[in-house]
Amino acid sequence: MASNPFSLNNKTIFITGSSSGIGRATAIECSKMGANVIITGRNTDRLNDTYSQLVGKGHLKFRADLTNPDEMQQLLEFLPDLDGFVVNAGIVKLSPVKFIKTEDLDRIFQMNSIIPIMMTRDLVKFKKMKRSSSIVYTSSTAGNFNITPGNGMYSSSKAAINGFMKSAAVDLASKGIRCNSVNPALVKTPMMKLRYISEKQLKENLKKYPLGRYGTPEEVAYAIIYLLSDASAWVTGTSLLIDGGLTLT
């Protein structure tokens, strides 16, 4: 029987932002595909809830606030060698251009762009990423493909991580490390409730999606699994759209 190139058997996968949404779904689905999963997040109860849903054995969890340098250092020391790194933690806040505040912009870029970049640097610098490993960044259609009113801070931060991903793909190719991003449109996650959009606005917005519905965290997780697996061994520097056809309209 031929081996399954999408399998994650014997792969160690580290996922940030694992407490809810896409991060949680990715951790659970990776465990179903045979991976040894390492999860991290700020909220202990939600992190434990994710951990309880992982399939199989050999998984690890580490509660950490990624904005805290000491906790980041402890997390780095805790991690074993990795076959995959999923950079998922992120935040959003809507604001028209004339109301953008420096403190909001700093906070969003710190979490969505700077921390992922510096974590990538540290994992490579301290040789935590194995040869032929894969890094997947959770970006957004808002980064490069589809812009909505009042979303400038978030869009800019996600465009930044897509730009960094492509640069890292070139820089790390000689080490056999692949770098890609997933770019989902609106997905049914807790973050969706933070977009300050009414139910009426959501129903109207849904008309822009040719497939007629919003995505699920699991559907994004399946794309991440593809990019982590050997099935994508010749894929690097790619921004993979997962948008229900939104960018076609």
Short mmCIF file of the C-alpha atoms (twelve columns), coordinates in Angstrom:
data_MODEL
# 
_entry.id   MODEL 
# 
loop_
_atom_site.group_PDB 
_atom_site.id 
_atom_site.type_symbol 
_atom_site.label_atom_id 
_atom_site.label_alt_id 
_atom_site.label_comp_id 
_atom_site.label_asym_id 
_atom_site.label_seq_id 
_atom_site.Cartn_x 
_atom_site.Cartn_y 
_atom_site.Cartn_z 
_atom_site.pdbx_PDB_model_num 
ATOM 1   C CA . MET A 1   0.000   0.000  0.000  1 
ATOM 2   C CA . ALA A 2   1.406   3.382  -1.015 1 
ATOM 3   C CA . SER A 3   2.197   5.874  1.728  1 
ATOM 4   C CA . ASN A 4   -0.063  8.872  2.195  1 
ATOM 5   C CA . PRO A 5   1.836   12.089 1.327  1 
ATOM 6   C CA . PHE A 6   -0.669  14.115 3.381  1 
ATOM 7   C CA . SER A 7   0.092   12.152 6.551  1 
ATOM 8   C CA . LEU A 8   1.801   13.906 9.466  1 
ATOM 9   C CA . ASN A 9   2.905   10.693 11.153 1 
ATOM 10  C CA . ASN A 10  6.080   11.170 13.207 1 
ATOM 11  C CA . LYS A 11  6.089   14.921 12.542 1 
ATOM 12  C CA . THR A 12  6.330   17.371 15.451 1 
ATOM 13  C CA . ILE A 13  4.189   20.444 14.808 1 
ATOM 14  C CA . PHE A 14  4.211   23.621 16.924 1 
ATOM 15  C CA . ILE A 15  1.112   25.861 16.706 1 
ATOM 16  C CA . THR A 16  0.689   29.326 18.242 1 
ATOM 17  C CA . GLY A 17  -2.735  30.746 19.042 1 
ATOM 18  C CA . SER A 18  -4.030  27.258 19.766 1 
ATOM 19  C CA . SER A 19  -6.670  28.297 22.286 1 
ATOM 20  C CA . SER A 20  -9.475  28.881 19.787 1 
ATOM 21  C CA . GLY A 21  -10.511 29.331 16.183 1 
ATOM 22  C CA . ILE A 22  -8.172  28.332 13.371 1 
ATOM 23  C CA . GLY A 23  -5.330  27.526 15.777 1 
ATOM 24  C CA . ARG A 24  -7.463  25.109 17.773 1 
ATOM 25  C CA . ALA A 25  -8.861  23.445 14.667 1 
ATOM 26  C CA . THR A 26  -5.362  23.093 13.203 1 
ATOM 27  C CA . ALA A 27  -4.036  21.469 16.376 1 
ATOM 28  C CA . ILE A 28  -6.907  18.976 16.505 1 
ATOM 29  C CA . GLU A 29  -6.787  18.111 12.801 1 
ATOM 30  C CA . CYS A 30  -2.986  17.756 12.852 1 
ATOM 31  C CA . SER A 31  -3.307  15.294 15.731 1 
ATOM 32  C CA . LYS A 32  -5.839  13.294 13.703 1 
ATOM 33  C CA . MET A 33  -3.263  13.124 10.895 1 
ATOM 34  C CA . GLY A 34  -0.724  11.539 13.245 1 
ATOM 35  C CA . ALA A 35  1.352   14.549 14.301 1 
ATOM 36  C CA . ASN A 36  2.869   15.122 17.704 1 
ATOM 37  C CA . VAL A 37  1.358   18.527 18.432 1 
ATOM 38  C CA . ILE A 38  2.737   21.289 20.649 1 
ATOM 39  C CA . ILE A 39  0.214   24.010 21.459 1 
ATOM 40  C CA . THR A 40  0.547   27.394 23.108 1 
ATOM 41  C CA . GLY A 41  -1.797  30.217 24.047 1 
ATOM 42  C CA . ARG A 42  -2.411  32.813 26.737 1 
ATOM 43  C CA . ASN A 43  -5.602  31.439 28.271 1 
ATOM 44  C CA . THR A 44  -4.950  28.361 30.411 1 
ATOM 45  C CA . ASP A 45  -8.538  27.068 30.421 1 
ATOM 46  C CA . ARG A 46  -8.980  27.381 26.667 1 
ATOM 47  C CA . LEU A 47  -5.553  25.855 26.053 1 
ATOM 48  C CA . ASN A 48  -6.458  22.900 28.256 1 
ATOM 49  C CA . ASP A 49  -9.721  22.532 26.354 1 
ATOM 50  C CA . THR A 50  -7.820  22.299 23.068 1 
ATOM 51  C CA . TYR A 51  -5.375  19.832 24.588 1 
ATOM 52  C CA . SER A 52  -8.225  17.590 25.765 1 
ATOM 53  C CA . GLN A 53  -9.475  17.298 22.170 1 
ATOM 54  C CA . LEU A 54  -6.172  16.173 20.645 1 
ATOM 55  C CA . VAL A 55  -6.160  12.655 19.244 1 
ATOM 56  C CA . GLY A 56  -3.388  10.233 20.172 1 
ATOM 57  C CA . LYS A 57  -0.452  10.611 22.531 1 
ATOM 58  C CA . GLY A 58  2.819   12.524 22.734 1 
ATOM 59  C CA . HIS A 59  1.323   16.008 22.610 1 
ATOM 60  C CA . LEU A 60  2.611   18.948 24.655 1 
ATOM 61  C CA . LYS A 61  1.197   22.273 25.847 1 
ATOM 62  C CA . PHE A 62  2.856   25.440 27.112 1 
ATOM 63  C CA . ARG A 63  0.911   28.460 28.340 1 
ATOM 64  C CA . ALA A 64  2.677   31.632 27.231 1 
ATOM 65  C CA . ASP A 65  2.009   35.253 26.448 1 
ATOM 66  C CA . LEU A 66  3.962   35.859 23.261 1 
ATOM 67  C CA . THR A 67  4.278   39.559 24.085 1 
ATOM 68  C CA . ASN A 68  6.249   38.695 27.244 1 
ATOM 69  C CA . PRO A 69  9.986   38.294 26.425 1 
ATOM 70  C CA . ASP A 70  10.665  36.057 29.448 1 
ATOM 71  C CA . GLU A 71  7.819   33.701 28.586 1 
ATOM 72  C CA . MET A 72  8.919   33.674 24.959 1 
ATOM 73  C CA . GLN A 73  12.404  32.612 26.037 1 
ATOM 74  C CA . GLN A 74  10.990  29.864 28.256 1 
ATOM 75  C CA . LEU A 75  8.836   28.649 25.380 1 
ATOM 76  C CA . LEU A 76  11.815  28.558 23.030 1 
ATOM 77  C CA . GLU A 77  13.821  26.502 25.524 1 
ATOM 78  C CA . PHE A 78  10.852  24.149 26.002 1 
ATOM 79  C CA . LEU A 79  10.470  23.328 22.316 1 
ATOM 80  C CA . PRO A 80  12.044  20.207 20.775 1 
ATOM 81  C CA . ASP A 81  13.212  20.049 17.162 1 
ATOM 82  C CA . LEU A 82  10.297  20.792 14.841 1 
ATOM 83  C CA . ASP A 83  9.016   19.498 11.526 1 
ATOM 84  C CA . GLY A 84  6.419   22.235 11.319 1 
ATOM 85  C CA . PHE A 85  5.633   25.646 12.774 1 
ATOM 86  C CA . VAL A 86  2.167   27.200 12.364 1 
ATOM 87  C CA . VAL A 87  2.128   30.924 13.138 1 
ATOM 88  C CA . ASN A 88  -1.500  31.542 13.963 1 
ATOM 89  C CA . ALA A 89  -1.857  34.001 16.867 1 
ATOM 90  C CA . GLY A 90  -3.283  37.351 15.797 1 
ATOM 91  C CA . ILE A 91  -5.567  40.242 16.698 1 
ATOM 92  C CA . VAL A 92  -7.820  42.668 14.827 1 
ATOM 93  C CA . LYS A 93  -9.330  46.099 15.413 1 
ATOM 94  C CA . LEU A 94  -11.343 48.147 12.962 1 
ATOM 95  C CA . SER A 95  -10.679 51.872 12.624 1 
ATOM 96  C CA . PRO A 96  -11.144 54.384 9.785  1 
ATOM 97  C CA . VAL A 97  -7.872  55.996 8.716  1 
ATOM 98  C CA . LYS A 98  -8.504  59.312 10.472 1 
ATOM 99  C CA . PHE A 99  -9.079  57.541 13.792 1 
ATOM 100 C CA . ILE A 100 -6.024  55.241 13.762 1 
ATOM 101 C CA . LYS A 101 -4.085  55.458 17.027 1 
ATOM 102 C CA . THR A 102 -0.377  54.750 17.381 1 
ATOM 103 C CA . GLU A 103 -0.930  52.449 20.368 1 
ATOM 104 C CA . ASP A 104 -3.455  50.339 18.422 1 
ATOM 105 C CA . LEU A 105 -1.166  50.141 15.396 1 
ATOM 106 C CA . ASP A 106 1.788   49.135 17.576 1 
ATOM 107 C CA . ARG A 107 -0.228  46.421 19.321 1 
ATOM 108 C CA . ILE A 108 -1.578  44.934 16.091 1 
ATOM 109 C CA . PHE A 109 1.785   44.934 14.314 1 
ATOM 110 C CA . GLN A 110 3.506   43.507 17.392 1 
ATOM 111 C CA . MET A 111 1.205   40.486 17.513 1 
ATOM 112 C CA . ASN A 112 0.473   39.966 13.809 1 
ATOM 113 C CA . SER A 113 3.857   40.802 12.264 1 
ATOM 114 C CA . ILE A 114 6.774   41.417 14.617 1 
ATOM 115 C CA . ILE A 115 6.311   38.431 16.943 1 
ATOM 116 C CA . PRO A 116 5.891   35.936 14.042 1 
ATOM 117 C CA . ILE A 117 9.014   37.364 12.379 1 
ATOM 118 C CA . MET A 118 11.098  37.215 15.554 1 
ATOM 119 C CA . MET A 119 9.856   33.729 16.450 1 
ATOM 120 C CA . THR A 120 10.879  32.553 12.989 1 
ATOM 121 C CA . ARG A 121 14.296  34.124 13.506 1 
ATOM 122 C CA . ASP A 122 14.783  32.456 16.888 1 
ATOM 123 C CA . LEU A 123 13.620  29.007 15.777 1 
ATOM 124 C CA . VAL A 124 16.045  29.121 12.865 1 
ATOM 125 C CA . LYS A 125 18.863  30.735 14.856 1 
ATOM 126 C CA . PHE A 126 18.701  28.098 17.576 1 
ATOM 127 C CA . LYS A 127 18.270  25.305 15.036 1 
ATOM 128 C CA . LYS A 128 14.833  24.205 16.210 1 
ATOM 129 C CA . MET A 129 13.563  23.779 12.633 1 
ATOM 130 C CA . LYS A 130 14.641  20.504 11.055 1 
ATOM 131 C CA . ARG A 131 15.850  20.282 7.489  1 
ATOM 132 C CA . SER A 132 12.853  19.804 5.168  1 
ATOM 133 C CA . SER A 133 10.560  21.395 7.753  1 
ATOM 134 C CA . SER A 134 7.672   23.732 6.965  1 
ATOM 135 C CA . ILE A 135 6.540   27.104 8.339  1 
ATOM 136 C CA . VAL A 136 2.950   28.213 7.701  1 
ATOM 137 C CA . TYR A 137 1.755   31.731 8.497  1 
ATOM 138 C CA . THR A 138 -1.947  32.439 8.949  1 
ATOM 139 C CA . SER A 139 -2.472  35.635 6.988  1 
ATOM 140 C CA . SER A 140 -5.724  36.877 5.437  1 
ATOM 141 C CA . THR A 141 -7.346  37.923 2.189  1 
ATOM 142 C CA . ALA A 142 -7.253  41.366 3.834  1 
ATOM 143 C CA . GLY A 143 -3.474  41.341 3.508  1 
ATOM 144 C CA . ASN A 144 -3.122  41.449 -0.275 1 
ATOM 145 C CA . PHE A 145 -6.313  40.394 -1.999 1 
ATOM 146 C CA . ASN A 146 -9.477  42.019 -0.647 1 
ATOM 147 C CA . ILE A 147 -9.681  45.271 1.311  1 
ATOM 148 C CA . THR A 148 -12.650 46.320 3.444  1 
ATOM 149 C CA . PRO A 149 -13.415 49.723 5.032  1 
ATOM 150 C CA . GLY A 150 -11.769 50.479 8.362  1 
ATOM 151 C CA . ASN A 151 -9.439  47.497 8.199  1 
ATOM 152 C CA . GLY A 152 -6.195  49.324 7.414  1 
ATOM 153 C CA . MET A 153 -4.228  48.343 10.511 1 
ATOM 154 C CA . TYR A 154 -5.059  44.642 10.283 1 
ATOM 155 C CA . SER A 155 -4.649  44.570 6.494  1 
ATOM 156 C CA . SER A 156 -1.225  46.206 6.722  1 
ATOM 157 C CA . SER A 157 -0.038  43.749 9.360  1 
ATOM 158 C CA . LYS A 158 -1.123  40.771 7.265  1 
ATOM 159 C CA . ALA A 159 0.433   42.209 4.101  1 
ATOM 160 C CA . ALA A 160 3.646   42.562 6.102  1 
ATOM 161 C CA . ILE A 161 3.654   38.904 7.122  1 
ATOM 162 C CA . ASN A 162 3.025   37.820 3.526  1 
ATOM 163 C CA . GLY A 163 5.982   39.913 2.425  1 
ATOM 164 C CA . PHE A 164 8.183   38.457 5.132  1 
ATOM 165 C CA . MET A 165 7.039   34.932 4.263  1 
ATOM 166 C CA . LYS A 166 8.291   35.304 0.700  1 
ATOM 167 C CA . SER A 167 11.637  36.682 1.862  1 
ATOM 168 C CA . ALA A 168 12.012  33.887 4.424  1 
ATOM 169 C CA . ALA A 169 11.174  31.308 1.740  1 
ATOM 170 C CA . VAL A 170 14.159  32.533 -0.281 1 
ATOM 171 C CA . ASP A 171 16.516  32.886 2.694  1 
ATOM 172 C CA . LEU A 172 15.710  29.485 4.200  1 
ATOM 173 C CA . ALA A 173 15.494  27.438 1.003  1 
ATOM 174 C CA . SER A 174 19.132  26.377 1.332  1 
ATOM 175 C CA . LYS A 175 18.253  24.849 4.709  1 
ATOM 176 C CA . GLY A 176 15.358  22.932 3.179  1 
ATOM 177 C CA . ILE A 177 12.843  24.968 5.190  1 
ATOM 178 C CA . ARG A 178 9.696   25.876 3.263  1 
ATOM 179 C CA . CYS A 179 7.632   28.988 4.090  1 
ATOM 180 C CA . ASN A 180 4.053   29.595 2.938  1 
ATOM 181 C CA . SER A 181 0.918   31.352 4.126  1 
ATOM 182 C CA . VAL A 182 -2.798  30.651 4.137  1 
ATOM 183 C CA . ASN A 183 -5.070  33.586 3.366  1 
ATOM 184 C CA . PRO A 184 -8.636  32.924 4.455  1 
ATOM 185 C CA . ALA A 185 -11.579 35.233 3.927  1 
ATOM 186 C CA . LEU A 186 -14.195 35.502 6.671  1 
ATOM 187 C CA . VAL A 187 -14.198 32.364 8.827  1 
ATOM 188 C CA . LYS A 188 -16.598 31.488 11.631 1 
ATOM 189 C CA . THR A 189 -14.276 32.026 14.623 1 
ATOM 190 C CA . PRO A 190 -14.447 34.060 17.860 1 
ATOM 191 C CA . MET A 191 -12.506 36.806 16.025 1 
ATOM 192 C CA . MET A 192 -15.490 37.173 13.685 1 
ATOM 193 C CA . LYS A 193 -17.472 38.608 16.617 1 
ATOM 194 C CA . LEU A 194 -14.811 41.278 17.148 1 
ATOM 195 C CA . ARG A 195 -15.290 42.838 13.723 1 
ATOM 196 C CA . TYR A 196 -18.195 44.991 14.919 1 
ATOM 197 C CA . ILE A 197 -20.414 43.772 12.087 1 
ATOM 198 C CA . SER A 198 -24.141 43.330 12.666 1 
ATOM 199 C CA . GLU A 199 -26.027 40.201 11.618 1 
ATOM 200 C CA . LYS A 200 -27.668 42.252 8.874  1 
ATOM 201 C CA . GLN A 201 -24.268 43.358 7.566  1 
ATOM 202 C CA . LEU A 202 -22.981 39.768 7.672  1 
ATOM 203 C CA . LYS A 203 -25.928 38.558 5.585  1 
ATOM 204 C CA . GLU A 204 -25.354 41.328 3.064  1 
ATOM 205 C CA . ASN A 205 -21.611 40.628 2.955  1 
ATOM 206 C CA . LEU A 206 -22.293 36.934 2.351  1 
ATOM 207 C CA . LYS A 207 -23.684 37.799 -1.086 1 
ATOM 208 C CA . LYS A 208 -20.100 38.507 -2.195 1 
ATOM 209 C CA . TYR A 209 -19.140 34.827 -1.741 1 
ATOM 210 C CA . PRO A 210 -19.875 32.679 -4.829 1 
ATOM 211 C CA . LEU A 211 -20.000 29.534 -2.680 1 
ATOM 212 C CA . GLY A 212 -22.683 31.180 -0.574 1 
ATOM 213 C CA . ARG A 213 -21.213 30.704 2.900  1 
ATOM 214 C CA . TYR A 214 -18.364 31.664 5.205  1 
ATOM 215 C CA . GLY A 215 -15.530 29.259 5.903  1 
ATOM 216 C CA . THR A 216 -14.943 27.044 8.912  1 
ATOM 217 C CA . PRO A 217 -11.735 26.779 10.967 1 
ATOM 218 C CA . GLU A 218 -11.397 23.143 9.898  1 
ATOM 219 C CA . GLU A 219 -11.330 24.084 6.217  1 
ATOM 220 C CA . VAL A 220 -8.400  26.403 6.842  1 
ATOM 221 C CA . ALA A 221 -6.744  23.700 8.955  1 
ATOM 222 C CA . TYR A 222 -6.899  21.245 6.045  1 
ATOM 223 C CA . ALA A 223 -4.991  23.715 3.855  1 
ATOM 224 C CA . ILE A 224 -2.404  24.192 6.594  1 
ATOM 225 C CA . ILE A 225 -1.995  20.422 6.854  1 
ATOM 226 C CA . TYR A 226 -1.307  20.273 3.115  1 
ATOM 227 C CA . LEU A 227 1.460   22.877 3.500  1 
ATOM 228 C CA . LEU A 228 2.926   21.015 6.486  1 
ATOM 229 C CA . SER A 229 2.881   17.654 4.755  1 
ATOM 230 C CA . ASP A 230 5.194   16.029 2.226  1 
ATOM 231 C CA . ALA A 231 2.444   16.525 -0.376 1 
ATOM 232 C CA . SER A 232 3.636   20.142 -0.677 1 
ATOM 233 C CA . ALA A 233 7.361   19.338 -0.702 1 
ATOM 234 C CA . TRP A 234 7.882   21.512 -3.822 1 
ATOM 235 C CA . VAL A 235 5.775   24.445 -2.596 1 
ATOM 236 C CA . THR A 236 7.386   27.471 -0.973 1 
ATOM 237 C CA . GLY A 237 6.771   31.228 -1.016 1 
ATOM 238 C CA . THR A 238 3.086   30.749 -1.808 1 
ATOM 239 C CA . SER A 239 0.132   32.745 -0.443 1 
ATOM 240 C CA . LEU A 240 -2.678  30.202 -0.620 1 
ATOM 241 C CA . LEU A 241 -6.163  31.700 -0.974 1 
ATOM 242 C CA . ILE A 242 -9.020  30.054 0.937  1 
ATOM 243 C CA . ASP A 243 -11.914 32.395 0.316  1 
ATOM 244 C CA . GLY A 244 -15.043 30.713 -1.008 1 
ATOM 245 C CA . GLY A 245 -14.514 32.645 -4.255 1 
ATOM 246 C CA . LEU A 246 -14.622 36.100 -2.601 1 
ATOM 247 C CA . THR A 247 -11.738 37.520 -4.630 1 
ATOM 248 C CA . LEU A 248 -13.448 36.511 -7.874 1 
ATOM 249 C CA . THR A 249 -16.214 39.053 -7.363 1 
# 
